[in-house]
Amino acid sequence: MKSAIVVPNNQYSSKWILIKMDIMNLASGLIANKLGVDQSTISGALNGLVGDGDQFDLGNLVGNLQSGDLGDIAASWLGDGENAAISTDQIQNLMGGDKISAAAAQLGTSEGSLLESLQEALPQLVDQSSSGGSLLDSVGGIGGLASMAKKFL
């Protein structure tokens, strides 16, 4: 029996893929600039940090922020006002020390440098990908993207 890959054929599939690529490019660019490494190197490390290792998942990151003690921080990033700060300790606890260590090793940088880069990049990334940003406005923000993604499952 052969397995098949089902690709949805509707107006949202191409838009969803392009938005996801834009978000990954934005994230890679923000962190690459801060660390001084090549942007293409960042993608694999980001997939491991903000996803399941194979796929970048910004919605999962926001969900983890909201379900933990960092809901106020997530709300500020998603809203149109000023972004609340997040500490490097909070990022390490959120993502896990083992993932931070692995990503830092993969990027050839220290854990501290990576955490500082994430501290600067994550608020911008979520902000620019949500209601006040520009990347996801066309699908209703992260919630709209999540709803759209459910249609493909």
Solvent accessible surface area in square Angstrom, and as a share of the most:
residue,aa,sasa,rsa
1,M,242,1.08
2,K,193,0.82
3,S,115,0.74
4,A,89,0.69
5,I,160,0.81
6,V,132,0.76
7,V,105,0.60
8,P,39,0.25
9,N,151,0.78
10,N,65,0.33
11,Q,140,0.62
12,Y,74,0.28
13,S,13,0.08
14,S,72,0.46
15,K,78,0.33
16,W,55,0.19
17,I,86,0.43
18,L,107,0.53
19,I,11,0.06
20,K,52,0.22
21,M,104,0.46
22,D,65,0.33
23,I,6,0.03
24,M,31,0.14
25,N,85,0.43
26,L,40,0.20
27,A,0,0.00
28,S,2,0.02
29,G,16,0.15
30,L,41,0.20
31,I,3,0.01
32,A,6,0.05
33,N,129,0.66
34,K,96,0.41
35,L,34,0.17
36,G,67,0.64
37,V,45,0.26
38,D,91,0.47
39,Q,73,0.32
40,S,88,0.57
41,T,58,0.34
42,I,1,0.00
43,S,36,0.23
44,G,36,0.34
45,A,2,0.02
46,L,3,0.02
47,N,27,0.14
48,G,26,0.25
49,L,8,0.04
50,V,5,0.03
51,G,8,0.08
52,D,113,0.58
53,G,40,0.39
54,D,129,0.67
55,Q,80,0.35
56,F,14,0.06
57,D,60,0.31
58,L,10,0.05
59,G,33,0.32
60,N,71,0.36
61,L,7,0.04
62,V,6,0.03
63,G,32,0.31
64,N,65,0.34
65,L,0,0.00
66,Q,94,0.42
67,S,98,0.63
68,G,42,0.41
69,D,147,0.76
70,L,21,0.11
71,G,24,0.23
72,D,125,0.65
73,I,19,0.10
74,A,0,0.00
75,A,61,0.47
76,S,26,0.17
77,W,1,0.00
78,L,39,0.19
79,G,26,0.25
80,D,115,0.59
81,G,56,0.54
82,E,161,0.72
83,N,46,0.24
84,A,38,0.30
85,A,88,0.68
86,I,2,0.01
87,S,46,0.29
88,T,37,0.22
89,D,100,0.52
90,Q,59,0.26
91,I,0,0.00
92,Q,52,0.23
93,N,127,0.65
94,L,37,0.18
95,M,15,0.07
96,G,21,0.20
97,G,30,0.29
98,D,110,0.57
99,K,83,0.35
100,I,0,0.00
101,S,46,0.30
102,A,63,0.49
103,A,4,0.03
104,A,3,0.03
105,A,81,0.63
106,Q,103,0.46
107,L,13,0.07
108,G,71,0.69
109,T,36,0.21
110,S,63,0.41
111,E,69,0.31
112,G,39,0.37
113,S,43,0.27
114,L,1,0.01
115,L,13,0.06
116,E,93,0.42
117,S,0,0.00
118,L,0,0.00
119,Q,63,0.28
120,E,89,0.40
121,A,4,0.03
122,L,1,0.01
123,P,13,0.08
124,Q,58,0.26
125,L,3,0.02
126,V,0,0.00
127,D,34,0.18
128,Q,68,0.30
129,S,0,0.00
130,S,3,0.02
131,S,76,0.49
132,G,44,0.42
133,G,13,0.12
134,S,90,0.58
135,L,40,0.20
136,L,1,0.00
137,D,78,0.40
138,S,76,0.49
139,V,20,0.11
140,G,59,0.57
141,G,7,0.07
142,I,25,0.13
143,G,50,0.48
144,G,19,0.18
145,L,27,0.14
146,A,47,0.36
147,S,62,0.40
148,M,8,0.03
149,A,25,0.19
150,K,146,0.62
151,K,134,0.57
152,F,43,0.18
153,L,185,0.92
